[in-house]
Amino acid sequence: MKNTIRLVFAFICLTTISFAQNKKDVKKFKIKSATETLTEITDGKEKTFTESFQKFDKSGNVTEEIEYNKDGTFKKKETTKYNKNDDETEKVVFDEKGNVIKKTVTEYNVNKDKTLETDYDSKDQMTEKTQFGYNAKGEKTFELTTDVQGKVIKKSIYTYDKNSLKIEKKTTDAGGNILAIKKYTYEY
């Protein structure tokens, strides 16, 4: 019994370590996919199931990710497309029946900065857009989220210190009412 528990523990650790590989290792070893399984022991009985599956492209990017419930049924699937710079350009989330829940399309400028993120619903109808703005230093200065009609849903403004370190993100609703203020502090 103790040997079985040790074996299962070692298997879980090895599986977790293999999934924890970074993009560089995935690319270096030309890993095409990875499957994470879990074996649980309850009342002396082993039950093994697949927890998740990932598929990678030649650059080591995750192009498909599937999660499963403990009974082995499908839980969630995401697919992702990338541009030549390895920037995420499209993410599609599917439900347990394989139907599209949400699609996000992302655009970038010549500096490889994210400039626009557009969300679509299950019927491929746009639900909202988020525009991103940058200053001459390449620092993100704002995010502006609008609905289908172009009405502002929320706006976030970023401020930086003299060292170009982000110090604050202030988010407001359409009326300018503050929704959140996130502050960043650094210790030198």
HUSUL-V570284 format. One record per helix or strand of 3 or more residues. SS is the DSSP state (helix for helix, strand for strand). FROM is the first residue (numbers start at 1). LEN is the number of residues. If there is no record, write none. Layout:
[[SS & FROM & LEN] [SS & FROM & LEN]]
//
This chain:
[[helix & 2 & 18] [helix & 23 & 6] [strand & 33 & 10] [strand & 45 & 12] [strand & 62 & 7] [strand & 74 & 9] [strand & 88 & 7] [strand & 100 & 9] [strand & 114 & 7] [strand & 126 & 9] [strand & 140 & 8] [strand & 152 & 9] [strand & 166 & 8] [strand & 178 & 6]]
//
